[in-house]
Amino acid sequence: MHKNAADLKTLALQLGLSQSTVSRALRAHPGIPETTRLRVVSAAEAAGYRPNARARSLALGRAETIGLSFPLERLQLPETNFVDVLAGISTAITSRNYNLLLSPFQGDEAAVLRRLASSKAVDGIIITRPLVDDPRIALLNELRLPFVVHGRSEVEEPYSFVDTDNDNAFERLTTLLLDYGHRHIVAINGLAQFRYVAARAASFRRAFAARGLTPPPDAIEFVSMTEATGYETAMRRLSDTKRPTAFLCGSVFQARGVYRALGEHGLKVGIDVSVVCHDDGVRGFSAADFVPSLTATATSIRSAGEELALILIDLIEGKVPGPIRKIMPFELVLRDSVALARPEP
């Protein structure tokens, strides 16, 4: 940084512009011509100008900070997509010159949300892992704190969200297995209280119903999204009198556990038993890198994080009326882990 960095007034005089024009140009305000913005940015960089954060906050009437509320356990899990969501959020807020306040909680999240709203430390907040009927949405509307939800809930309240297309992704995977002749399919889902898990379960059953079929009552397993639960569930179900011919996994973590269980039973993926999963694009766990490569619906959880932050900032700055609702598309990639169901003996 320059020892004698310019202030806003000096920069405006140097450029022959008003201080408000310079300030708006540095914020990439849509009312400022691109040529003016580039001229101001170039001059500010050359002069070593850095806006006074407190003065800027007072002038704008906001902290230019968003909050992210999450259970502390998400940082402690050995397998989680939380870091990828966080990376996406961080990318977006950096591009918009905002800050991020992490607000982990243990137990009472409502108290954390109330404290954030009253403190004025954040202009808005992102909440994650919504329940089927999530009370936080009504609370945040009551607190009049702008917010975006990572996922959806079944509440009637108005709210903005970014969600993976869970309904259609699981239906497509189930339909694919049915197309290959599989009828004894075990779906290793997430924990039942979350809305995305309920949506996946409903879409699994819907795919069967479209064929005039009904899956067994115990076809869906509700467990956490870890390799250990994938392994434990597969080991247990492979010991059934009628062994599954296919597994549908909610995450690559679970799928890795299923692969391990099948190997220990002397079964080959894509020959003896088929496996499919949903892949969030978590770093270091690509479905394409499995051996054999894993058929999956794929989307980018990092891109979802970016969308969450960008939508929230647009709501804070009044650039969109809200609520904004975005469903992230997925791609179904057929690889080597699926084969025709073998005739039952």
N, C-alpha and C positions, 0 to 999 in steps of 0.2 A: 504494500500500500504506500502511496506517496506520503512523504512527511507532511506536506502542506496540501492535503487533499481539499478539493473545492467543495463549497457548500452549495445548496440549491440556488441561492440568490446569485452567487458568482457565476455558476454554470448558465443560468438564464441570461445574465447580462452578456456573457461571452457569446452566446448563440443569438442574441437579439430576440429572445422569446420570453413570454410571461412564465412565471414560476409554475403556474397551474398547468400550462402546456407542457413544460418539461416534466413535471411530475406525472402527468397522464401518459406521456410518451414512454417514460421508464416503466410504467405499469402495463404497457401494450394496450392502452384503452382503444376500443374499436373506432372512436371518433377521430383519432389521430392518423393522418396519412402515413403510409409506410415509409416514404422518403424522409419525412420529418422524424419518425421514430428511429430510423437507422442513424440519422445525423446526430440525434440526441444521445443515443446509446454509445456511439463512437466517441463523442466528445466527453461523455461521462467516464468512460473507460480510460481515455487518455489523461483526464484530469484526476483520476483516482477517486471519483466521487462515490461515496457510500451514504445512502439515506439513513437518517437517524430513526431507528426503529420506533422509539417511543413517540417522537414527534409525528411520524407517519401514522402510527396507530391512532393518535388523538385526532389527526386531521381527517382520517378516513372513517373514524368511528367504529373501528374493528381491530382485532388483535392480529389479523392475518395468520391465524393459527387454527388448525383443525385438530380434533381429538380422535383417538382410536381407543374404544373401550373393548377389553377382551379379558377372558378368564386367565389368571396367571398360569394355570396348568398347560395352556397352549404353548407357552415358551419352554415348558419342562418336558414335553413329550419328545421321545426320540424320533418319532415319525409324524410330521405335520406339514400341512401346506401353508401354515400361517406366515412363514418367512417369505414365501413367494408372493402372498397377498401384500405383505408389508413392503416388499421391494417395488411392487407396482404403485402402491400409494405414494411411496417416497419419490419415485420418478416423476409422478404427476405434480406433487406439491412443489418440487424443485423447479419445474418448468413454469409454475405460476407464482413463484416467489412467496410461498407460504411456508409455515413451520408446522411440525407435527408434534403433538403432545400425546405420549403413550400413557394410557390410564388402565393398568392392570387391576383386577379386583379378585378378591376371594370372598365368596358369599353374596353380599348385598350389592348388586350392581346398581340398583335404583338409587342408593345413597351416593354412589360415584357420579351418576348422571345429574342428580340434583346439585351436587357440589360444583360440578363443572358449569352448569347453567348459571348458578348464582355468582360464581367467581369472575365471570366474564373473561376467563383466561383463554377460552376458545370461541370461535365464531360459529362452529358447527361440529357435529360428531358423526363418526361411523360406528355402527354396531354390527355384530357378527352373529352367526349361528342362530337365526331366529327359530323360536318354538312354533309349533302348529298354531297356537293361540298365544301370541307374544304380548305381554302387558307393557313392555318397554315402549312400544309404538305410541300407545295412548299417553303414556307419561311424557314422552318427548314432545308430543303435540301440545300437551298441557303446559309444559315448560316454555314453549315457543322457541325452542332451540332447533335451528336447521339440522337435519340429519338425513343420512342415507343408510339403508340396510343392505348388508351383504347376504342376499337371499330374500325369501318371501315368507309371509305369514298369512293365515286365513282370516285375520281381523278385518273389520269393515272400515277401519280408520284410513284416512288418506296418508300415503307415505311414498317416498322415493326408494327404489331398490335397483340393485344390479344382481342378476341371478344367472346361474348356469341352467341350461334347458334340461333340467333333471327329468321332467315328465317324459319328454320325447327320447332322451338319450337311453334310458333304461328300456323303454318300449322297443326301440330299434334293436338293442342288443338281444332282448328276449325274442323278438320276431326273427332275428337272424338265427338263433339257436333252434327255434321251432322250424324254420325253413330247412335246416340241416337234419331234421327228423328227431330232434331231442324233445323228450317229454318229461323226463325225470331231471329237472333243473333245480339246483339249489342256488338261491340268490343270497349272497352274504352282504347285507345292507348295513347301515349305520345304526345309531341309537334312536329308538322310536320317538322320542320327544321332539326331535327336530323336524321342521316342515319338509326339508328336502328329502329326508328319509321316507316320510309318509307319501310324498309325491312319487318317489321311485317305487315303493311297494305297490301303490295303486296302478302305476303304469305297467309293472310286471304282470299283475293280474289282468289288466286290460288287454295286453298282447295275447294272453291265453284265451280270453273271452272272445276276441276277434276271430278265433279259429273254432269257437264252440267248445272250448276246453276249460277245465278248471284245475289249477295247480293243487297239489296236496296242501293241507292246512299248515304243515311244517316246512313248506318250501322256502320261506323267507326267514333268514336268521338276522336278528337285530343285535349287533355287537359294535364295538368301537373299531375305528379305521386303522388297524395296525397289522403288521405282519404276524404277530403272535395270535391274534384272533382269527386271521385267515387260516393259519396253520392248525390251530386247535379245532376250529369248526370243520375244516376239511378232514382232519384225522377222525373226528367223531362220525361224520356223515359217511365216510368211506367204509366204516365198520357196520353200516346199516345192512340189513338183510338184502334190501334192494339198493344196490349202489348207484349214486347219481351218475349220469352220463355227461353232465356239464355243470360248471360253476360260473355264476355271474357275480363279479366282485365290484364293490362300490369304489375301490381305489387300487392303485398299483401296489400299495403296501399289503393289502389283503391278498392280492393276486400272488405276490411273491411267497407268502405263507402257503397258499394253495399249491403252488408249484413244488415247494419243498415237501409237503405232505404226500403229493402224488409220487414224487421220487422215492420216498421212503416206503411206499406201497408197491414199488416196482412198476408203476404205471407211467405211460408216456403221454405227455401233453400233446394234443392235436392228433393223437392216434387212438389211445384208449379212452381218454376223457378230454373234452373240450373245455377251454377256459376263455372267458371274455371279461373285460373290465371297463370302467370309466377312468380316463387318464386326465388329471388336471394340469399336466405339464410341469410337475414338480421337478426341480433340478436334481439330477442324479438318479431318477427313477423312471426313465422313459420306457413305455411299453415296447417300443421298437428294440430295446436292448435286451429283452428277455430271451432266453433260449429254451424252446423256440420262441420266435417273436410273437408278441401278444396282441391279439385282435382287441381293438378298443375304440370307444368314442372319445374324442380328444378335444379339449378346449384349453385356453390359457388362463389359469388362475391369476397370473401376474397381470394380464390385460384387464381382468375384472377389477383388480386393485386400482389400476390406473383410472378406470371408468368411475369407480366409487369416489375417488378424490376429485376428479374433474367435475362430476355432476354436483358434488357438495359445494365446491368453490363457486360454480355458476349459480347455485341457489343462494349462497351467501351474498354474492355480488349483484343479485337481482337480474341476472342475464337470462334466466329462464323462469317461467311462472310456477312450475312444479305442480303436482309431483311428477318426477321423471322416472320412468320404468323401463329398464333395459334387460333383455334376456340375451345372454351370450350364446352364439351359435356353437355347434359342435360338428366335428367331422368323424364319420365312421370309417376306420381304417382296417380292412380285412388283412390279417397276417396268417401266421402258420399254426396258431393255437386252436383252430377250429376244424373239425372233420365231421363227416356224416356219422350220425349215431349208429352204433353197431346193433344188429338185431339182438333182442334179449334171448337168452338161452331157454 
